[in-house]
Amino acid sequence: MARRRRSRLPLLAAALVVLVVAAWLVGGWFSSGPLEKQLEFDVGEGEGLSALSDDLEAQGAIGSATLFKLRARLLGGGTEIKTGSFLIPKRASEATILEILKGDKVIRRLITIPEGMPSIMVAERLRAVDGLTGDVAVPEEGSVLPDSYDWQKGESRAAVVKRMQAAMDKTLAELWAKRSPRTVAKTPQEALVLASIVEKETGKPEERRMVAGLYSNRLRQRMLLQADPTIIYPITGGKPLGRRIRQSEIQAVNGYNTYTMIGLPKGPITNPGRDSIAAVLDPAETDALFMVADGTGGHVFASTLQEHNANVAKWFAIRKARGEI
């Protein structure tokens, strides 16, 4: 009987070793890690567990890359890592770190292009983002859809512009397919050009279709559009002028100034938003041909020159009383 009990000792010893090793592996997997403060950790496209483990060790998130890889393969339930940037909390366990890197809580970095931002300022905004790489040329005017766009650390500025332009192409195609018979735009490009004027001419979203209707009427009647932003564009490239328009600039002859040419400018004068494009492709039914700013960002509309002149005199007096002019 004694011999039988002694023969079991090696098996018990081996089992004990296995239990100790298992406890060590599991304990190290779930116990607090060495990270002393929250870490923003970046995962590049196609990076594998081995390279990431080395990076985690180098940045102090884990104690050993070798052990992390071993535990991840044995205990991690798969090691498919997502691309992006992640926040790893202070003292995060190895189990927590892997779950974060496998999860969907990627840090969202957004760059916002407001409606009516000209391309020269789009390029400036992209250049000001530290996490993007490479220079970027000024995009073609009107080619960028104003919106908020995700970007990843280390991504090229050119790649972000490409997504912005793809969004404009898609939006313009969708809206063009739904255009109203009332639109004066003969091509998507004409719609884009007119929409850029509408975008610049009104600060009130509810006015867009009305302004589009007014300019559509003028185009049909071959009247001068007389849109002030078309005077400014060739001077500043779309940036604010910062002063009153000079008489010489009103009389300037170029491909944009709609005070000296009939029809649309030769190209967009800014990047119009979706709603301005939609307004041009489905303008309001109106007989308005004139408008004057009312001092609130909106306008007062008129269908005759006599009515318009009365509106101008009225709003000139109001603005003068306010000290605005």
C-alpha positions as CSV (number, residue, x, y, z in Angstrom):
1,M,0.0,0.0,0.0
2,A,2.8,2.4,0.9
3,R,4.5,1.8,-2.5
4,R,1.2,2.7,-4.3
5,R,0.9,6.0,-2.4
6,R,4.6,6.9,-3.3
7,S,3.9,6.1,-7.0
8,R,1.3,8.8,-7.1
9,L,3.6,11.6,-5.8
10,P,5.1,12.5,-9.2
11,L,1.7,12.8,-10.7
12,L,0.5,15.0,-7.8
13,A,3.7,17.1,-8.1
14,A,3.1,17.5,-11.8
15,A,-0.5,18.5,-11.2
16,L,0.6,21.0,-8.6
17,V,3.1,22.5,-11.0
18,V,0.4,22.8,-13.7
19,L,-2.0,24.5,-11.2
20,V,0.7,26.9,-10.1
21,V,1.6,27.8,-13.7
22,A,-2.1,28.2,-14.6
23,A,-2.7,30.4,-11.6
24,W,0.4,32.4,-12.6
25,L,-0.8,32.8,-16.1
26,V,-4.4,33.7,-15.2
27,G,-3.4,35.9,-12.3
28,G,-1.0,37.9,-14.5
29,W,-3.7,38.2,-17.1
30,F,-6.3,39.7,-14.9
31,S,-4.2,41.6,-12.3
32,S,-3.5,45.3,-12.5
33,G,-0.8,46.4,-15.0
34,P,2.2,48.7,-14.6
35,L,0.7,51.7,-16.6
36,E,1.1,54.8,-14.5
37,K,-1.2,57.1,-16.4
38,Q,-3.8,56.8,-19.2
39,L,-2.3,56.0,-22.6
40,E,-3.4,56.8,-26.1
41,F,-2.3,53.8,-28.1
42,D,-2.3,53.7,-31.9
43,V,-2.8,50.6,-34.0
44,G,-1.7,50.9,-37.6
45,E,-3.3,49.1,-40.6
46,G,-2.2,45.4,-40.6
47,E,-0.2,45.5,-37.3
48,G,-0.1,42.2,-35.6
49,L,-0.1,41.0,-32.0
50,S,3.7,40.6,-31.9
51,A,4.6,44.2,-33.0
52,L,1.8,45.6,-30.8
53,S,3.0,43.6,-27.8
54,D,6.5,45.1,-28.2
55,D,5.0,48.6,-28.4
56,L,2.9,48.0,-25.3
57,E,5.9,47.0,-23.4
58,A,8.0,49.9,-24.6
59,Q,5.2,52.3,-23.5
60,G,4.9,50.8,-20.1
61,A,1.4,49.3,-20.5
62,I,2.6,45.7,-19.9
63,G,5.5,44.1,-18.1
64,S,6.5,41.6,-20.8
65,A,5.7,41.4,-24.5
66,T,6.5,37.7,-24.5
67,L,4.1,36.9,-21.6
68,F,1.4,39.1,-23.0
69,K,1.5,37.3,-26.4
70,L,1.4,33.9,-24.6
71,R,-1.5,34.9,-22.4
72,A,-3.4,36.5,-25.2
73,R,-3.2,33.4,-27.3
74,L,-4.2,31.1,-24.4
75,L,-6.7,33.3,-22.6
76,G,-7.7,36.1,-25.0
77,G,-10.4,34.3,-27.0
78,G,-8.9,35.4,-30.3
79,T,-6.4,38.2,-31.2
80,E,-8.0,40.1,-34.0
81,I,-7.0,43.7,-33.3
82,K,-8.8,46.7,-34.7
83,T,-7.1,49.6,-36.5
84,G,-7.3,53.0,-34.8
85,S,-6.4,54.9,-31.7
86,F,-7.5,53.6,-28.2
87,L,-7.4,54.9,-24.7
88,I,-5.9,52.5,-22.2
89,P,-6.7,53.4,-18.6
90,K,-4.1,53.6,-15.8
91,R,-3.2,50.2,-14.3
92,A,-5.2,48.3,-17.0
93,S,-4.8,44.5,-16.8
94,E,-3.6,42.6,-19.8
95,A,-7.1,41.2,-20.3
96,T,-8.5,44.7,-20.3
97,I,-5.9,46.0,-22.8
98,L,-6.7,43.2,-25.3
99,E,-10.4,43.7,-25.0
100,I,-9.9,47.4,-25.7
101,L,-7.8,46.7,-28.8
102,K,-10.3,44.2,-30.0
103,G,-13.3,46.4,-29.4
104,D,-15.1,49.3,-31.2
105,K,-14.2,52.1,-28.8
106,V,-11.8,53.7,-31.2
107,I,-11.0,57.3,-30.5
108,R,-13.0,59.4,-33.0
109,R,-11.0,62.3,-34.4
110,L,-13.1,64.6,-36.4
111,I,-12.3,67.5,-38.8
112,T,-15.3,69.7,-39.6
113,I,-15.8,71.6,-42.8
114,P,-18.6,74.1,-42.3
115,E,-21.0,74.9,-45.1
116,G,-19.6,77.6,-47.3
117,M,-15.9,77.1,-46.4
118,P,-13.8,77.8,-49.5
119,S,-11.2,75.3,-50.6
120,I,-8.3,77.5,-49.7
121,M,-9.5,77.4,-46.1
122,V,-10.2,73.7,-46.2
123,A,-6.5,73.2,-47.1
124,E,-5.5,75.5,-44.2
125,R,-7.6,73.6,-41.8
126,L,-6.1,70.3,-42.8
127,R,-2.6,71.6,-42.6
128,A,-3.3,72.7,-39.0
129,V,-4.1,69.1,-37.9
130,D,-0.9,67.8,-36.2
131,G,-1.9,64.1,-36.5
132,L,-2.2,64.1,-40.2
133,T,0.8,63.6,-42.6
134,G,2.0,65.1,-45.8
135,D,1.1,68.4,-47.5
136,V,-2.1,68.9,-49.4
137,A,-2.9,71.1,-52.4
138,V,-5.9,73.3,-52.4
139,P,-8.8,71.2,-53.6
140,E,-10.8,72.2,-56.6
141,E,-13.4,74.7,-55.5
142,G,-16.8,73.1,-54.9
143,S,-15.3,69.6,-54.8
144,V,-15.5,69.1,-51.0
145,L,-18.8,68.3,-49.2
146,P,-19.0,70.3,-46.0
147,D,-19.4,67.8,-43.1
148,S,-17.5,66.2,-40.2
149,Y,-15.0,63.6,-41.2
150,D,-13.2,60.9,-39.2
151,W,-9.5,60.7,-39.5
152,Q,-6.8,58.5,-38.1
153,K,-3.5,59.5,-36.6
154,G,-0.8,59.2,-39.2
155,E,-3.3,59.3,-42.1
156,S,-2.4,61.5,-45.1
157,R,-4.1,64.8,-45.6
158,A,-4.6,63.9,-49.3
159,A,-6.5,60.8,-48.2
160,V,-8.9,62.9,-46.1
161,V,-9.5,65.2,-49.0
162,K,-10.2,62.3,-51.2
163,R,-13.0,61.1,-48.8
164,M,-14.4,64.6,-48.7
165,Q,-14.5,64.8,-52.5
166,A,-16.0,61.3,-52.8
167,A,-18.8,62.4,-50.4
168,M,-19.5,65.5,-52.7
169,D,-19.6,63.3,-55.8
170,K,-22.0,60.9,-54.2
171,T,-24.3,63.6,-52.8
172,L,-24.4,65.6,-56.0
173,A,-25.3,62.5,-58.0
174,E,-28.0,61.5,-55.5
175,L,-29.6,65.0,-55.5
176,W,-29.2,65.4,-59.3
177,A,-31.2,62.2,-59.8
178,K,-34.1,63.7,-57.8
179,R,-34.0,67.2,-59.4
180,S,-37.2,69.2,-60.0
181,P,-38.3,70.3,-63.4
182,R,-38.1,73.9,-62.0
183,T,-34.3,73.8,-61.8
184,V,-32.4,75.9,-64.3
185,A,-29.3,73.8,-63.9
186,K,-28.5,71.9,-67.1
187,T,-25.7,69.9,-65.6
188,P,-24.6,68.9,-62.1
189,Q,-21.7,71.3,-62.4
190,E,-24.1,74.2,-63.1
191,A,-26.0,73.1,-60.0
192,L,-22.8,73.2,-58.0
193,V,-21.9,76.7,-59.2
194,L,-25.4,78.2,-58.4
195,A,-25.5,76.4,-55.1
196,S,-22.2,78.0,-54.1
197,I,-23.8,81.4,-54.7
198,V,-26.9,80.5,-52.7
199,E,-24.6,79.3,-49.9
200,K,-22.8,82.6,-49.7
201,E,-25.8,84.8,-50.1
202,T,-28.0,83.7,-47.2
203,G,-27.3,83.0,-43.5
204,K,-30.7,81.5,-42.9
205,P,-31.3,77.9,-43.9
206,E,-35.0,78.5,-44.4
207,E,-34.2,81.1,-47.1
208,R,-32.2,78.8,-49.3
209,R,-34.9,77.7,-51.7
210,M,-36.2,81.2,-52.0
211,V,-32.8,82.6,-52.9
212,A,-32.4,79.7,-55.3
213,G,-35.8,80.6,-56.8
214,L,-34.8,84.3,-57.2
215,Y,-31.5,83.5,-59.0
216,S,-33.2,80.9,-61.1
217,N,-35.7,83.6,-62.3
218,R,-32.8,86.0,-63.1
219,L,-31.0,83.3,-65.1
220,R,-34.2,82.5,-67.1
221,Q,-34.6,86.2,-67.9
222,R,-30.9,86.7,-68.7
223,M,-30.6,89.3,-66.0
224,L,-27.3,90.0,-64.2
225,L,-27.2,87.9,-61.0
226,Q,-25.4,90.7,-59.2
227,A,-24.2,88.5,-56.3
228,D,-21.7,90.3,-54.2
229,P,-19.7,87.1,-53.2
230,T,-18.9,86.6,-56.9
231,I,-17.0,90.0,-56.8
232,I,-15.0,89.0,-53.8
233,Y,-14.0,85.4,-54.9
234,P,-11.3,86.4,-57.5
235,I,-9.9,88.9,-55.0
236,T,-9.5,86.7,-51.9
237,G,-10.0,83.1,-53.2
238,G,-13.1,82.9,-51.1
239,K,-11.8,84.3,-47.8
240,P,-13.7,87.2,-46.2
241,L,-12.8,90.6,-47.8
242,G,-12.7,92.4,-44.5
243,R,-13.8,95.7,-46.0
244,R,-16.5,97.2,-48.3
245,I,-16.4,96.4,-51.9
246,R,-14.8,99.1,-54.1
247,Q,-16.5,100.5,-57.1
248,S,-13.6,99.4,-59.3
249,E,-14.1,95.8,-58.1
250,I,-17.8,96.0,-58.9
251,Q,-16.9,97.0,-62.4
252,A,-14.2,94.4,-62.8
253,V,-14.5,92.0,-65.8
254,N,-13.5,88.4,-65.1
255,G,-14.9,85.0,-65.1
256,Y,-16.7,85.4,-61.7
257,N,-18.1,88.9,-61.4
258,T,-21.8,88.6,-62.0
259,Y,-22.2,92.4,-62.0
260,T,-20.4,92.5,-65.3
261,M,-21.5,89.2,-66.9
262,I,-24.8,87.5,-67.7
263,G,-25.1,83.9,-66.5
264,L,-23.2,81.8,-64.0
265,P,-19.6,82.3,-63.0
266,K,-17.0,80.0,-64.6
267,G,-16.9,77.8,-61.4
268,P,-18.1,77.5,-57.8
269,I,-17.1,80.3,-55.4
270,T,-17.1,78.0,-52.3
271,N,-18.0,74.5,-51.2
272,P,-21.8,74.4,-50.9
273,G,-23.6,72.2,-48.4
274,R,-26.1,69.5,-49.2
275,D,-29.1,71.8,-48.5
276,S,-27.9,74.6,-50.8
277,I,-27.5,72.0,-53.6
278,A,-30.9,70.6,-52.9
279,A,-32.4,74.1,-53.0
280,V,-31.0,74.8,-56.4
281,L,-32.3,71.5,-57.7
282,D,-35.8,72.2,-56.2
283,P,-36.1,76.0,-56.0
284,A,-39.1,77.8,-54.5
285,E,-41.9,78.8,-56.9
286,T,-41.6,82.6,-56.7
287,D,-41.7,85.6,-59.0
288,A,-39.0,87.4,-56.9
289,L,-36.2,89.0,-58.8
290,F,-34.7,91.3,-56.1
291,M,-33.6,91.0,-52.5
292,V,-32.1,93.2,-49.9
293,A,-30.4,92.2,-46.6
294,D,-32.7,92.8,-43.6
295,G,-29.8,93.0,-41.0
296,T,-30.6,89.6,-39.5
297,G,-28.8,87.4,-42.0
298,G,-31.9,87.2,-44.0
299,H,-33.5,89.2,-46.8
300,V,-36.6,91.0,-48.0
301,F,-37.7,89.9,-51.4
302,A,-39.4,91.8,-54.2
303,S,-40.7,91.0,-57.7
304,T,-40.5,94.6,-59.1
305,L,-37.7,97.2,-59.1
306,Q,-40.1,99.7,-57.6
307,E,-40.8,97.4,-54.7
308,H,-37.2,96.6,-54.3
309,N,-36.1,100.3,-54.2
310,A,-38.7,100.9,-51.5
311,N,-37.3,97.9,-49.5
312,V,-33.7,99.2,-50.0
313,A,-34.7,102.7,-48.7
314,K,-36.5,101.2,-45.7
315,W,-33.7,98.9,-44.6
316,F,-31.0,101.5,-45.3
317,A,-32.8,103.8,-42.9
318,I,-33.1,101.1,-40.3
319,R,-29.5,100.0,-40.5
320,K,-28.3,103.6,-40.4
321,A,-30.4,104.2,-37.2
322,R,-28.7,101.1,-35.7
323,G,-25.3,102.5,-36.5
324,E,-24.5,99.6,-38.9
325,I,-23.6,101.9,-41.8
